[in-house]
Amino acid sequence: MKQLKQFFHLAIFTLLIGLAGVSHASTLEQVLKTGTLRVGVSLFEPWVIKNQTGNLDGYEVQIAKQLAKDMGVKPEFKVLEWENLIETLEAKQIDIIIAGMAITPERALRINFSSPYASSGISIAACLAQTTNMNSLDELNNPKVTIGAVSNTVAEQLAGQVFNKAKIKSFVKSEDAINAVLEGEIHALVESSPIPQFLALKHPNQVDVPLSKPLLSYKTGMAVNKGEQDFLNYLNAWITARDAEGWLPAKHKYWFESLEWKKE
């Protein structure tokens, strides 16, 4: 009996050692080993844009490039539709999402967020041709009004809550939603700042921003898969350091509080 018990303990110990030996390397370890950080992004100006040469640029792109540089690796960008970002991360086709994604409890059930690295808000871009005779925000909330938003965003959820009587039209691409409000296909667009403000500055005869304050404020974070605590620890340390030295605030000010980047 004693020999059988010893054999049983030895078998369990051997099994545990075997399981430890076949454990998968973490995403952070793989990134450092391959020398490539696969970044999921989505085209939203000024978060991610294509410049005049057709190359990716924008607030998130510059953040991802600096992050990769500090890690000693190269960034590899994968441009995705917004609604496909999380499932692409879960499928491990990318290592991280850096796309101005709002930190929400619902999303946190599927992915792990880093500490916030930026703040933003959701505002309204109203089509002047469609809303000239309207005197208050309440007038947008009726069945004859169409409100636009990009699908699977916090802006879309907010639009449905604030304008629950209006028709909510969802768009897969941000540029399609912007064109819809410019061309008068929708009465107003609910979108993250500074998109409404930039539209009003660029098209003052077509678009107006009726609110001086955002409908909702939120924090943005980088996103990695569940179980990637070492990666998350590094990201949080990186954000803390880059924020303290002023690099992150300076980049945010450049891309969100001016139009200098449009001139370059």
C-alpha positions in Angstrom: 0.0 0.0 0.0 2.8 2.4 0.9 4.6 1.7 -2.4 1.3 2.3 -4.3 0.8 5.7 -2.5 4.4 6.7 -3.4 3.8 5.7 -7.0 0.6 7.8 -7.1 2.4 10.9 -5.7 5.2 10.5 -8.2 2.7 10.2 -11.1 1.0 13.4 -10.0 4.3 15.2 -9.7 5.4 14.1 -13.1 2.1 15.2 -14.7 2.4 18.7 -13.1 5.9 19.0 -14.4 4.8 18.0 -17.9 1.9 20.4 -17.9 4.3 23.2 -16.9 6.6 22.3 -19.6 4.0 22.7 -22.3 2.5 26.0 -21.1 2.3 28.6 -23.7 4.4 31.7 -23.7 2.7 34.9 -22.9 1.9 37.5 -25.5 4.5 39.8 -24.1 7.1 37.1 -24.4 6.1 36.4 -27.9 6.3 40.0 -28.9 9.8 40.4 -27.5 10.9 37.2 -29.1 9.5 37.9 -32.6 10.4 41.6 -32.5 6.9 42.6 -33.7 4.0 44.2 -31.9 0.7 43.5 -33.9 -1.6 46.5 -33.3 -5.3 46.6 -34.1 -6.5 50.1 -35.1 -9.6 51.6 -36.8 -9.8 54.6 -39.0 -11.2 57.5 -36.9 -9.8 61.0 -37.4 -7.7 62.1 -35.6 -7.1 58.8 -33.7 -6.0 57.0 -36.8 -5.7 58.6 -40.3 -4.1 58.0 -43.6 -1.8 60.9 -44.5 -1.2 62.4 -47.9 1.3 59.6 -48.8 -1.2 56.9 -47.8 0.7 55.9 -44.6 -1.0 55.5 -41.3 -0.7 58.4 -38.8 -2.7 59.9 -36.0 -2.7 60.0 -32.2 -3.0 56.2 -31.7 -0.5 55.4 -34.4 2.1 57.7 -32.8 1.4 56.1 -29.4 1.8 52.6 -30.8 5.1 53.5 -32.5 6.5 54.9 -29.4 5.3 52.0 -27.3 6.9 49.5 -29.7 10.2 51.6 -29.8 10.4 51.5 -26.0 9.9 47.8 -26.1 12.6 47.4 -28.7 10.3 46.0 -31.3 8.6 47.1 -34.5 4.8 47.9 -34.8 2.7 46.1 -37.3 -0.6 47.7 -37.9 -3.8 45.9 -38.8 -6.6 48.3 -39.9 -10.0 46.8 -38.9 -13.6 47.8 -38.9 -14.4 49.1 -35.4 -16.9 46.2 -34.7 -14.2 43.6 -35.4 -11.5 44.8 -33.1 -12.3 42.8 -30.0 -13.0 39.5 -31.8 -9.7 39.9 -33.8 -7.9 40.3 -30.5 -9.6 37.3 -29.0 -8.7 35.3 -32.1 -5.0 36.3 -31.4 -4.6 37.8 -34.8 -3.4 40.9 -33.1 -1.5 41.5 -29.8 -3.1 44.7 -28.6 -5.9 47.2 -29.4 -4.8 50.8 -29.5 -7.7 52.6 -31.0 -9.1 55.2 -28.5 -11.4 52.5 -27.1 -13.6 53.6 -24.2 -13.2 51.6 -21.0 -16.6 50.1 -20.2 -17.7 47.3 -17.9 -19.3 45.4 -20.8 -16.0 45.3 -22.8 -14.0 44.5 -19.6 -15.9 41.1 -19.5 -14.2 40.1 -22.7 -10.8 41.9 -22.6 -8.4 43.5 -20.1 -7.9 47.3 -20.2 -4.8 49.1 -19.3 -4.9 52.2 -17.1 -6.5 55.2 -19.0 -4.1 57.1 -21.2 -6.5 59.7 -22.5 -9.9 61.3 -21.8 -12.5 62.0 -24.4 -16.2 62.9 -24.7 -19.2 62.3 -27.0 -20.8 65.3 -28.7 -23.2 66.1 -31.5 -22.7 67.3 -35.0 -26.0 68.7 -36.4 -26.8 69.1 -40.1 -27.7 72.8 -40.5 -30.0 72.1 -43.5 -32.0 69.6 -41.4 -32.1 71.4 -38.1 -32.4 75.1 -39.0 -35.8 75.4 -37.5 -35.1 73.4 -34.3 -34.5 75.4 -31.2 -33.6 72.8 -28.6 -32.0 69.4 -28.3 -35.4 67.9 -27.3 -36.7 68.5 -30.8 -34.2 65.9 -32.2 -35.9 63.3 -30.1 -38.9 62.4 -32.3 -39.7 59.7 -34.8 -39.2 62.0 -37.8 -35.6 62.6 -36.9 -32.7 60.3 -37.9 -29.6 60.2 -35.7 -26.4 58.6 -36.9 -23.6 56.8 -35.0 -20.9 54.3 -35.7 -22.0 50.8 -34.8 -20.8 49.0 -31.6 -19.5 52.2 -30.1 -20.4 54.0 -26.9 -21.7 56.8 -29.1 -24.2 54.5 -30.6 -25.4 53.3 -27.2 -25.7 56.9 -26.0 -27.6 57.9 -29.1 -30.2 55.2 -28.4 -30.6 56.3 -24.8 -30.8 60.1 -25.3 -32.8 60.0 -28.5 -34.9 57.0 -27.8 -37.8 58.2 -29.9 -35.7 59.0 -33.0 -34.6 56.6 -35.7 -31.0 55.5 -35.0 -29.0 54.8 -38.2 -25.8 52.8 -37.6 -22.7 53.1 -39.8 -19.8 50.6 -40.1 -17.3 53.3 -41.0 -16.8 56.7 -39.4 -16.3 58.3 -42.8 -19.7 57.1 -44.0 -21.3 58.6 -40.9 -19.5 61.9 -41.5 -20.6 62.0 -45.1 -24.2 61.3 -44.1 -24.4 64.4 -41.9 -22.6 66.6 -44.4 -25.0 65.5 -47.2 -28.1 65.8 -45.0 -29.0 62.1 -45.0 -29.3 62.3 -41.2 -30.3 65.2 -38.9 -27.3 64.8 -36.5 -24.3 62.6 -35.8 -23.4 61.4 -32.3 -19.7 60.9 -32.2 -16.6 61.2 -30.0 -14.9 64.6 -29.8 -13.2 66.2 -31.5 -14.9 64.9 -34.7 -18.0 67.1 -34.3 -15.9 70.1 -33.5 -13.6 69.5 -36.4 -16.5 69.1 -38.8 -18.0 72.4 -37.7 -14.7 74.2 -38.2 -14.1 72.6 -41.6 -17.8 72.9 -42.8 -19.3 75.9 -40.9 -22.1 76.3 -43.5 -23.1 72.6 -43.2 -22.5 71.5 -39.6 -23.1 73.0 -36.2 -22.2 71.7 -32.7 -25.2 72.7 -30.6 -23.7 71.7 -27.2 -20.9 73.5 -25.4 -20.3 70.4 -23.2 -20.1 66.7 -24.2 -23.1 64.5 -23.7 -20.8 62.0 -21.9 -17.2 61.9 -20.9 -15.1 58.7 -20.9 -11.6 57.3 -20.5 -9.7 55.3 -23.1 -7.4 52.4 -22.6 -5.3 49.9 -24.5 -6.8 46.4 -24.6 -5.2 43.0 -24.4 -6.6 39.5 -23.9 -7.6 38.0 -20.6 -4.8 36.4 -18.7 -2.0 38.7 -20.0 -1.2 40.2 -16.6 2.6 40.7 -17.4 1.7 42.6 -20.6 -0.9 44.6 -18.7 1.7 45.5 -16.0 4.1 46.7 -18.6 1.5 48.9 -20.4 0.4 50.4 -17.1 4.0 51.2 -16.2 4.6 52.7 -19.7 1.5 54.9 -19.5 2.4 56.1 -16.0 5.9 57.1 -17.1 4.9 58.7 -20.4 2.1 60.6 -18.7 4.4 61.9 -15.9 7.0 63.2 -18.3 4.4 65.1 -20.3 4.8 63.1 -23.6 1.2 61.7 -23.6 -0.5 65.1 -22.8 1.6 66.8 -25.4 0.6 64.3 -28.1 -3.1 64.6 -27.1 -3.0 68.4 -27.3 -1.4 68.3 -30.7 -4.0 65.9 -32.2 -7.1 67.0 -30.3 -6.8 70.7 -29.6 -5.4 72.0 -32.9 -5.5 71.4 -36.6 -1.8 71.8 -37.2 -1.5 68.1 -38.2 -3.8 68.8 -41.1 -1.3 71.2 -42.6 1.5 68.7 -42.5 
